[in-house]
Amino acid sequence: SEEQKKIDASHTFWNKEGLCKHFGNDWSSLTNEQQKSCEDIVSYLDERQIFVDGKNIPKVFTLGEIVPDSFFVDKNNNNKVYLLLSGGANPSSKNIEISTRTALLAVNAEGARIRCLKFDGGAGNPRLHSLLLNGKNVIFEHNIVKDQSGSGIVVTEVSDVLLASNEVINNGHLAISSYGASKLHLISNTTQNNSWKWNYIIKKYPAFDGWENGTKFCNVKESIISKHSSVNDGAHSLWFDGSGSSNKIIQSYFDGGVSNEFTDDSLFRGNVFYGKGPSFIHSINIQFDHNIVFSKSSGFS
């Protein structure tokens, strides 16, 4: 769809050509090792998921890295799956599920209200989001979004969307992301243990540290984030990027870094930044008052 093309244009890291830009070169100029790292990451992000007795089992890059309660997919051997269970358990004694549905919900209608539902185990990847809000004046509240292979919630270039009192937990990529939205309000949401796929990638390829963690807004304008809690969502709990403006972050808690990059006229008021990751502001006309920043982080620069 045209909307998906817009997302792809802003979300180029999902393919190897987009990832290679991290090295500052085009694909043909990369070393064999750099090319392999990009190909490995794309392959890792695109894979679907395995659940054992309802528990999400992480995937590893190579067969040599497999540990109890993990799996490996051998793309060079007809996508053969290797699954190792703790205690040497026989898979036939377990309830083994594989997520296959790439889209759990796509909202295109104006004025839709989605509440008190659970969205669990979608097989979307960074290009195929499981939960897509693409309608104006949408309210999404009191829902649980967990164990998506890709991002938890994605909001497109629409206006007047409210996310309230949702739990966004244990999603492989971003917790909440938006590209080009305006008047997007996040009120009393909890995000926790998201971006675990990227955290795993960073352990193997430290050069990608800080990429695509937590909640990320690109070219978003006039958004409000209030009473938000982000715990263990990666190096960056919150990241504003692009040519956005006039965003407000109020009375929220972040235990990772917070970055406000090229997004002007923003307000940070009454927040707590515990800060396990880097935090920086690369913008103009920023109001920063009555916040608490713990010294465990590198602080704000």
Disulfide bonds with the S-S distance in Angstrom:
none
